[in-house]
Amino acid sequence: MSHQKHEAREAAIRFLYQCEAEKLYYFSTPHFSSFCQHFNVTSLVAKNCHDYCQGTFSELERIDSIISKSSEKWPLERMATMDRCVLRLATYELLASTEPVKVILNEAIELAKVYGTENSSKFVNGILDSIAKGLR
C-alpha cells in the first residue's frame, strides 16, 4: 500500500467530514482547494484525494443505498458522522477501484480506528465485509 494513497484516503475522509459538517453534499472545487491549502495537502496527495472525494460525491446516492442495504439496523443518519464518511469512501473504492478488496477494507478499518469511536472499526468492518461480498 502506498503511503501517498493512505494519506489521500485520510485527507479524503477529513474533507468528507468537513462537507458533512457544512451540509455540502456535492463536490466543490473551490471548497476542496481551500481545504487542501488550509491543511497543507501536498499536490501528489491532493490529486488522489480529489479523485476519491469527487468520485464519492458523484456516486453518493448509489453509495448510500448500498450502505443502507448492508446496515439495516443502523440507518445512515444514525451512524456516527466519521463512520459514515469512512464507509462512503471505502464503498466508492469497492465500486470504482482496482485496489484489492483486502487493502480497501484494511485501510477503512485503520481510518475508523484513528478517527472514529472505540467501536467504529468493528462496525465499519462488519458493514464493508457485507458490501464487499455483495459486490464481488
C-alpha positions in Angstrom: 0.0 0.0 0.0 1.4 3.3 -1.0 1.9 5.9 1.7 0.5 8.6 -0.6 -2.7 6.7 -1.1 -3.1 6.2 2.6 -2.5 10.0 3.1 -5.0 10.7 0.3 -7.7 8.5 2.0 -7.0 10.2 5.3 -7.4 13.6 3.8 -10.5 12.4 1.9 -12.4 11.3 5.0 -11.4 14.6 6.7 -12.8 16.5 3.7 -15.9 14.4 3.5 -16.4 15.0 7.3 -16.0 18.8 6.8 -18.5 18.7 4.0 -21.0 16.9 6.3 -20.5 19.4 9.0 -21.1 22.2 6.5 -24.1 20.4 4.9 -22.3 20.4 1.5 -23.4 17.3 -0.4 -21.7 17.8 -3.7 -18.1 18.2 -4.8 -17.0 21.9 -4.8 -13.6 22.6 -6.4 -13.1 25.9 -4.6 -14.1 24.3 -1.3 -11.6 21.4 -2.0 -8.8 23.8 -2.9 -9.4 25.8 0.2 -9.3 22.6 2.3 -6.0 21.4 0.7 -4.4 24.8 1.3 -5.6 25.1 4.9 -4.3 21.6 5.8 -1.2 21.7 3.6 -2.1 18.7 1.5 0.7 18.1 -0.9 -0.1 18.2 -4.6 0.6 14.4 -5.1 -1.7 13.5 -2.2 -4.3 16.1 -3.3 -4.6 14.5 -6.7 -5.7 11.1 -5.3 -7.7 12.8 -2.6 -9.6 14.9 -5.3 -10.4 11.7 -7.2 -11.6 9.9 -4.0 -13.8 12.9 -3.0 -15.2 13.7 -6.4 -15.9 10.1 -7.1 -17.6 9.6 -3.7 -19.8 12.6 -4.3 -20.6 11.7 -7.9 -21.9 8.2 -6.7 -23.3 9.4 -3.3 -26.9 8.2 -3.9 -25.7 4.8 -5.1 -23.2 4.5 -2.3 -25.7 5.5 0.4 -28.2 2.9 -1.0 -25.5 0.2 -0.9 -24.5 1.1 2.7 -28.2 1.2 3.8 -28.9 -2.3 2.5 -25.9 -3.6 4.4 -26.7 -1.9 7.6 -30.4 -2.4 8.1 -30.2 -2.0 11.9 -28.3 1.3 11.5 -29.9 3.9 9.3 -27.3 6.2 7.7 -28.5 9.3 9.7 -28.0 7.4 13.0 -24.4 6.5 12.2 -21.5 8.5 13.7 -20.5 11.0 11.0 -16.9 9.8 10.7 -18.1 6.2 10.4 -20.4 7.3 7.6 -17.6 9.1 5.8 -15.2 6.1 6.1 -18.0 3.8 4.8 -18.8 6.1 1.9 -15.1 6.4 0.8 -14.5 2.6 1.1 -17.7 1.8 -0.7 -16.7 4.2 -3.5 -13.4 2.4 -3.7 -15.0 -1.0 -3.8 -17.2 0.2 -6.7 -14.5 2.1 -8.7 -11.0 1.0 -7.7 -8.7 -1.8 -8.9 -7.2 -2.0 -5.4 -7.6 -5.4 -3.8 -10.7 -5.7 -1.6 -8.5 -6.6 1.4 -6.5 -3.3 1.0 -9.6 -1.2 0.8 -11.1 -2.9 3.9 -7.9 -2.7 5.9 -7.4 1.0 5.1 -11.0 1.7 6.1 -10.7 -0.2 9.4 -7.4 1.7 10.2 -9.1 5.0 9.5 -12.1 4.1 11.6 -9.7 3.2 14.5 -7.9 6.5 14.3 -10.9 8.9 13.6 -13.9 7.0 14.9 -15.1 5.8 18.3 -13.9 2.8 20.2 -16.4 0.6 18.3 -16.0 2.1 14.8 -13.5 -0.3 13.4 -15.8 -3.3 14.2 -18.8 -1.5 12.9 -17.1 -0.4 9.7 -15.6 -3.9 9.2 -18.9 -5.6 9.5 -20.7 -3.4 7.0 -17.9 -3.3 4.5 -17.5 -7.1 4.6 -21.1 -7.4 3.8 -20.9 -4.8 1.0 -17.7 -6.4 -0.5 -19.4 -9.9 -0.6 -22.4 -8.4 -2.3 -20.4 -6.6 -4.9 -17.9 -9.4 -5.9 
